[in-house]
Amino acid sequence: MQIHSYKTAAGKDLVIDYIENLPIKEKAEGYYIIEQLEKEGSAALEYLDTRQIRGKLWEIKFFRQNRIFYVLQDQDNIYLLHACKKQKDRAERHEVEKALARAKEI
C-alpha cells in the first residue's frame, strides 16, 4: 500500500513530525502502524484499532490517547491527514475539522 502523509506547502510532514515528538514507546507504536499499513495494506486495518469519524474520514487509535486521521482512497492508497492526542472522551471538533479540510485538498 502506498502511504501518503499530509505535508504543508513548505514540505513539513505533520503526521511524521507528530510521531517523532512522542515518548519512545508511543513513537514505536506509531511507526509500527505505518509499517503494518505498508506491508499488509488495507488488511492491516482489520486488526488495528480504527473507527469511522465522518464520511470517508477514519481514525487509528494507538497507545491510549493518540490518533491518526486518514482516508482510504482505494485498496492501494491511504492518506494520513492529521495526528493528535485525544484530550477528552471524543476527538475534539477542531482536530476533526483539520482532518476534514485536509481530506478536501486531496
Secondary structure, 3 states (H helix, E strand, C coil): CEEEECECCCCCEHHHHHHHCCCHHHHHHHHHHHHHHHHHHHHHHHCCEEEEEECCEEEEEECCCEEEEEEEEECCEEEEEEEEECCCCCCCHHHHHHHHHHHHHC
